[in-house]
Amino acid sequence: MGLDDLVNKAKDLAGDVADKAKEVAAEASEKAKDIAGDVTEKAKDVAGTVAEEASELKDIATGEGSISDKAKAAVESLKEPGKADA
């Protein structure tokens, strides 16, 4: 095997490695996009839940009853997120 053959073999190997790196990068990019989408959806869910809880606490604070009753209602509300008092 001559020097030119070794150079050509090295070039081929470098090309193969570069192709594999591009393939892995594309897969990683796709996975990152999927994860980002999942995180975004979860963040939206959390934001919605927080908004609901804040609204419920506001209703308790501005509603009828003593400060003590309101504090108890707020604590109970926070113990059971998403469950509105009837």
N, C-alpha and C positions, 0 to 999 in steps of 0.2 A: 504494500500500500504506500503510495507516494504522498508527498506533502499536499498536492492539490486534492487528492482524495480525502485526506484528513480535514482539510479546510472545508470542502464541500459537505462532508459528514457533520462537521461542527455547525455549519450553516443550517443544515437540515434539522439538526437537533435543536438549535436555537429557535428555528421557526416552529417546531413542534411545541416547545416549551411556551413560546409566545401565544400560540393558538390555545393551548390548554389554560394559560393564565387568563386570556380573554373569556373563555368559556366559564371558568370558575368565577370571574368577576361578574359576568352577566347573571349567573345563578345567585350569587350573593346579593346583587342589586335587586333582583326580583324578590328574594326572601326579605330583604330590608323594606321594600315597598309593602309587602304583605304585612309585616310586623307594624310598620308605621300606620297602615290602614286600621289594623286591629287596635292599636293604641289610641288612635283618633276616635274610633267608635266608643271605646271604653271611656275616654275622656268626656265625650258628649253625654254618655249615660250618667257619669258622675256629676257633671255640671247640671244636668236635668234634675237629678236627685237632690243635689244641694239647693237648687232653686225651689224645689217643692218643699223641702224642709224649712228653708228660710221663710217661705210664704206661710207655712203652717205656724211657725214661731211668731211671725208678725201677727197672724190672726189671734193667737193666744194672747199676745202682749196687748193688743188693742181691744180684746173682747171683755166680756163681763167677768166680774169676780175680783177678789182681793189679790194683792201682790203675792201672798203666800199660795193661793190657789193657782195663780198663773205660773208661779215658779214650779209647783208640783206638776202641772200640766205640761210645761216645757220639758221637764226632766223625763216624764213618761213618754213624751213625743220623741225625744232623742233616744230613748231605750228601744223604741220600736219604729225605726225609720220606715217611711212609706205608708204607715198605717195611720190614717187620719181618724181623729176622734169623731164619733157620730153624735 
